[in-house]
Amino acid sequence: MSKKQINLFVGSIGAFIGVFVIAYIPQIIANLQGVKAQPFQPLFAAVSCLIWVIYGWTKEPKKDWILIIPNTAGVILGGLTFLTAL
């Protein structure tokens, strides 16, 4: 499988998953107040962001830093929200 095919495949998955990811601000607030909320939405948000990071990293002819940088933050923050919700 070529880098171009991987890029198209991962980009398609990321776009599909991105439609289903909603803001989880109320969950962050609940977690900070000690009321644990369900952990799955931030986990899926982190996975979606990770897919976009992979897509941006494999983009040719050059990496797409506009996708990589903010989605890296999404991976980290989504992961932290997931962990605090457990």
Backbone as a printed PyTorch tensor [residue, N CA C, xyz], in Angstrom:
tensor([[[  0.8450,  -1.1690,   0.0000],
         [  0.0000,   0.0000,   0.0000],
         [  0.8990,   1.2430,   0.0000]],

        [[  0.6550,   2.1430,  -0.9280],
         [  1.4910,   3.3360,  -1.0410],
         [  1.0760,   4.3830,  -0.0050]],

        [[  1.9550,   5.3620,   0.1850],
         [  1.6660,   6.4460,   1.1060],
         [  0.4170,   7.2070,   0.6740]],

        [[  0.2430,   7.3590,  -0.6250],
         [ -0.9110,   8.0770,  -1.1650],
         [ -2.2100,   7.3230,  -0.8460]],

        [[ -2.2020,   6.0060,  -0.9830],
         [ -3.3730,   5.1950,  -0.6720],
         [ -3.6830,   5.2350,   0.8250]],

        [[ -2.6320,   5.1710,   1.6470],
         [ -2.8060,   5.2580,   3.0990],
         [ -3.4240,   6.6110,   3.4440]],

        [[ -2.9060,   7.6610,   2.8240],
         [ -3.4030,   9.0100,   3.0610],
         [ -4.8840,   9.1260,   2.7160]],

        [[ -5.2920,   8.6030,   1.5830],
         [ -6.6900,   8.6570,   1.1620],
         [ -7.5730,   7.8420,   2.1120]],

        [[ -7.1300,   6.6580,   2.4710],
         [ -7.8810,   5.7790,   3.3690],
         [ -8.0550,   6.4110,   4.7480]],

        [[ -6.9540,   6.8750,   5.3360],
         [ -7.0000,   7.4590,   6.6710],
         [ -7.8080,   8.7610,   6.6560]],

        [[ -7.6490,   9.5770,   5.6160],
         [ -8.4050,  10.8180,   5.5020],
         [ -9.9010,  10.5660,   5.4170]],

        [[-10.2820,   9.5370,   4.6990],
         [-11.7000,   9.1950,   4.5820],
         [-12.2770,   8.7480,   5.9230]],

        [[-11.5330,   7.9360,   6.6510],
         [-11.9750,   7.4890,   7.9680],
         [-12.0820,   8.6830,   8.9190]],

        [[-11.0780,   9.5480,   8.9010],
         [-11.0830,  10.7240,   9.7690],
         [-12.2610,  11.6390,   9.4950]],

        [[-12.5650,  11.8570,   8.2300],
         [-13.7030,  12.7130,   7.8710],
         [-15.0100,  12.0880,   8.3420]],

        [[-15.1460,  10.7830,   8.1970],
         [-16.3590,  10.0800,   8.6250],
         [-16.5300,  10.1670,  10.1390]],

        [[-15.4760,   9.8770,  10.8820],
         [-15.5370,   9.9110,  12.3420],
         [-15.7600,  11.3310,  12.8420]],

        [[-15.1470,  12.3170,  12.1920],
         [-15.2660,  13.7060,  12.6150],
         [-16.6920,  14.2100,  12.6420]],

        [[-17.5490,  13.6520,  11.8050],
         [-18.9530,  14.0520,  11.7790],
         [-19.6400,  13.6970,  13.0980]],

        [[-19.2130,  12.6300,  13.7420],
         [-19.8740,  12.1420,  14.9440],
         [-19.2630,  12.6620,  16.2490]],

        [[-18.1850,  13.4160,  16.1580],
         [-17.5230,  13.9320,  17.3520],
         [-18.1350,  15.2830,  17.7150]],

        [[-18.6580,  15.3710,  18.9470],
         [-19.2380,  16.6300,  19.4110],
         [-18.4030,  17.1750,  20.5690]],

        [[-18.6030,  18.4380,  20.8830],
         [-17.8460,  19.0710,  21.9660],
         [-18.1390,  18.3880,  23.2920]],

        [[-17.1310,  18.2320,  24.1050],
         [-17.3110,  17.5670,  25.4000],
         [-17.0070,  18.5040,  26.5650]],

        [[-17.2920,  19.7860,  26.3860],
         [-17.0890,  20.7600,  27.4510],
         [-17.9050,  20.4230,  28.7000]],

        [[-19.1860,  20.0500,  28.5750],
         [-19.9270,  19.6850,  29.7910],
         [-19.2920,  18.5100,  30.5470]],

        [[-18.6810,  17.6070,  29.8380],
         [-18.0370,  16.4730,  30.4990],
         [-16.7900,  16.9210,  31.2430]],

        [[-16.0330,  17.8240,  30.6500],
         [-14.8380,  18.3390,  31.3280],
         [-15.2490,  19.0270,  32.6310]],

        [[-16.2990,  19.8440,  32.5680],
         [-16.7890,  20.5340,  33.7640],
         [-17.2210,  19.5170,  34.8220]],

        [[-17.9610,  18.4930,  34.4090],
         [-18.4110,  17.4590,  35.3530],
         [-17.2300,  16.7310,  35.9690]],

        [[-16.2380,  16.3990,  35.1570],
         [-15.0560,  15.7120,  35.6780],
         [-14.3260,  16.5760,  36.7040]],

        [[-14.2050,  17.8690,  36.4160],
         [-13.5120,  18.7680,  37.3360],
         [-14.2800,  18.9420,  38.6360]],

        [[-15.6010,  18.7910,  38.5970],
         [-16.4290,  18.8980,  39.8020],
         [-16.5190,  17.5680,  40.5550]],

        [[-15.8680,  16.5480,  40.0380],
         [-15.8650,  15.2520,  40.7080],
         [-16.9910,  14.3320,  40.2930]],

        [[-17.8430,  14.7750,  39.3770],
         [-18.9340,  13.9420,  38.8760],
         [-18.4390,  13.2870,  37.5910]],

        [[-18.1070,  12.0210,  37.6820],
         [-17.5490,  11.3260,  36.5370],
         [-18.6220,  11.0820,  35.4770]],

        [[-18.3190,  11.4260,  34.2650],
         [-19.2250,  11.2220,  33.1380],
         [-18.7160,  10.0540,  32.3060]],

        [[-19.4700,   9.6730,  31.3000],
         [-19.0500,   8.5490,  30.4540],
         [-17.7460,   8.8980,  29.7250]],

        [[-16.8240,   7.9590,  29.6190],
         [-15.5100,   8.2460,  29.0380],
         [-15.4080,   8.0350,  27.5250]],

        [[-16.4500,   7.5230,  26.8830],
         [-16.2870,   7.0960,  25.4940],
         [-16.2230,   8.2320,  24.4840]],

        [[-16.9710,   9.3050,  24.6760],
         [-16.9400,  10.4040,  23.7060],
         [-15.5500,  11.0240,  23.6040]],

        [[-14.8850,  11.3660,  24.7300],
         [-13.5420,  11.9230,  24.5820],
         [-12.5440,  10.9130,  24.0130]],

        [[-12.7630,   9.6340,  24.2870],
         [-11.8990,   8.6170,  23.6850],
         [-12.0390,   8.6320,  22.1640]],

        [[-13.2870,   8.6850,  21.6700],
         [-13.5060,   8.7150,  20.2230],
         [-12.9970,  10.0190,  19.6120]],

        [[-13.0930,  11.1140,  20.3540],
         [-12.5410,  12.3820,  19.8680],
         [-11.0260,  12.2780,  19.7220]],

        [[-10.3740,  11.6680,  20.7110],
         [ -8.9190,  11.4960,  20.6540],
         [ -8.5230,  10.6010,  19.4860]],

        [[ -9.2840,   9.5300,  19.2510],
         [ -9.0060,   8.6310,  18.1250],
         [ -9.1980,   9.3640,  16.8000]],

        [[-10.2590,  10.1550,  16.7020],
         [-10.5030,  10.9320,  15.4900],
         [ -9.3440,  11.8910,  15.2250]],

        [[ -8.9060,  12.5900,  16.2620],
         [ -7.7730,  13.5090,  16.1100],
         [ -6.5070,  12.7630,  15.7080]],

        [[ -6.2980,  11.5860,  16.2840],
         [ -5.1280,  10.7850,  15.9370],
         [ -5.1530,  10.4070,  14.4540]],

        [[ -6.3290,  10.0720,  13.9580],
         [ -6.4510,   9.7350,  12.5350],
         [ -6.0950,  10.9410,  11.6700]],

        [[ -6.5310,  12.1350,  12.0820],
         [ -6.1830,  13.3390,  11.3210],
         [ -4.6930,  13.6510,  11.4060]],

        [[ -4.0610,  13.3590,  12.5440],
         [ -2.6090,  13.5400,  12.6590],
         [ -1.9010,  12.6160,  11.6760]],

        [[ -2.3140,  11.3610,  11.6110],
         [ -1.7170,  10.4100,  10.6710],
         [ -1.9310,  10.8770,   9.2370]],

        [[ -3.1400,  11.3370,   8.9440],
         [ -3.4480,  11.8470,   7.6050],
         [ -2.5290,  13.0180,   7.2490]],

        [[ -2.4080,  13.9820,   8.1460],
         [ -1.5460,  15.1370,   7.8870],
         [ -0.0860,  14.7630,   7.7750]],

        [[  0.3400,  13.7680,   8.5430],
         [  1.7430,  13.3250,   8.5270],
         [  2.0840,  12.6140,   7.2160]],

        [[  1.1160,  11.8780,   6.6510],
         [  1.3870,  11.1170,   5.4180],
         [  1.0230,  11.9010,   4.1570]],

        [[  0.5510,  13.1310,   4.3060],
         [  0.1550,  13.9580,   3.1650],
         [  1.3640,  14.2180,   2.2790]],

        [[  1.1520,  14.0780,   0.9770],
         [  2.2270,  14.3440,   0.0170],
         [  1.8360,  15.4950,  -0.8770]],

        [[  2.7250,  16.3120,  -1.3110],
         [  4.1790,  16.1450,  -1.2660],
         [  4.8130,  16.5840,   0.0530]],

        [[  4.0560,  17.2310,   0.9460],
         [  4.6360,  17.6230,   2.2310],
         [  3.6080,  17.4270,   3.3330]],

        [[  4.1070,  17.3440,   4.5590],
         [  3.2360,  17.1580,   5.7160],
         [  2.2920,  18.3570,   5.8480]],

        [[  1.0850,  18.1070,   6.3510],
         [  0.0890,  19.1590,   6.5360],
         [  0.0760,  19.5730,   8.0060]],

        [[  0.9500,  20.5220,   8.3430],
         [  1.1090,  20.9430,   9.7310],
         [ -0.1430,  21.6080,  10.2770]],

        [[ -0.9700,  22.1760,   9.4080],
         [ -2.2110,  22.8020,   9.8510],
         [ -3.1650,  21.7500,  10.4240]],

        [[ -3.0930,  20.5400,   9.9440],
         [ -3.8700,  19.4340,  10.5110],
         [ -3.1550,  18.7980,  11.7020]],

        [[ -1.8600,  18.6520,  11.6020],
         [ -1.0940,  17.9210,  12.6150],
         [ -1.1080,  18.6210,  13.9700]],

        [[ -0.8060,  19.9080,  13.9810],
         [ -0.6280,  20.6190,  15.2530],
         [ -1.9140,  20.6690,  16.0910]],

        [[ -3.0380,  21.1590,  15.5590],
         [ -4.2290,  21.2100,  16.4230],
         [ -4.7770,  19.8350,  16.7840]],

        [[ -4.6390,  18.8740,  15.8790],
         [ -5.1540,  17.5420,  16.1860],
         [ -4.2800,  16.8120,  17.1890]],

        [[ -3.0040,  17.1540,  17.2540],
         [ -2.1450,  16.6040,  18.3060],
         [ -2.6540,  17.0770,  19.6660]],

        [[ -3.0370,  18.3490,  19.7400],
         [ -3.6300,  18.8590,  20.9810],
         [ -4.9250,  18.1090,  21.2900]],

        [[ -5.7240,  17.7980,  20.2680],
         [ -6.9570,  17.0430,  20.4590],
         [ -6.7030,  15.6460,  20.9840]],

        [[ -5.6350,  15.0140,  20.5070],
         [ -5.2710,  13.6800,  21.0050],
         [ -4.9400,  13.7610,  22.4950]],

        [[ -4.1460,  14.7490,  22.8530],
         [ -3.7170,  14.8860,  24.2460],
         [ -4.9040,  15.2310,  25.1520]],

        [[ -5.6800,  16.2660,  24.7630],
         [ -6.7940,  16.6980,  25.6100],
         [ -7.9090,  15.6580,  25.6680]],

        [[ -8.2070,  15.0280,  24.5420],
         [ -9.2110,  13.9640,  24.5430],
         [ -8.7830,  12.7980,  25.4060]],

        [[ -7.4940,  12.4540,  25.3220],
         [ -6.9650,  11.3710,  26.1530],
         [ -7.0340,  11.7030,  27.6350]],

        [[ -6.6760,  12.9420,  27.9810],
         [ -6.7490,  13.3620,  29.3830],
         [ -8.1900,  13.3720,  29.8990]],

        [[ -9.1140,  13.8320,  29.0480],
         [-10.5080,  13.8320,  29.4600],
         [-11.0200,  12.4080,  29.6560]],

        [[-10.6140,  11.5110,  28.7620],
         [-10.9690,  10.0990,  28.9040],
         [-10.4630,   9.5440,  30.2310]],

        [[ -9.1940,   9.8200,  30.5240],
         [ -8.6140,   9.2860,  31.7580],
         [ -9.2710,   9.8590,  33.0050]],

        [[ -9.6080,  11.1580,  32.9860],
         [-10.2350,  11.7400,  34.1680],
         [-11.6800,  11.2800,  34.3490]],

        [[-12.2830,  10.7680,  33.2760],
         [-13.6690,  10.2880,  33.3690],
         [-13.7580,   8.8600,  33.8940]],

        [[-12.6320,   8.1840,  33.9930],
         [-12.6630,   6.7900,  34.4720],
         [-12.8850,   6.7160,  35.9710]]])
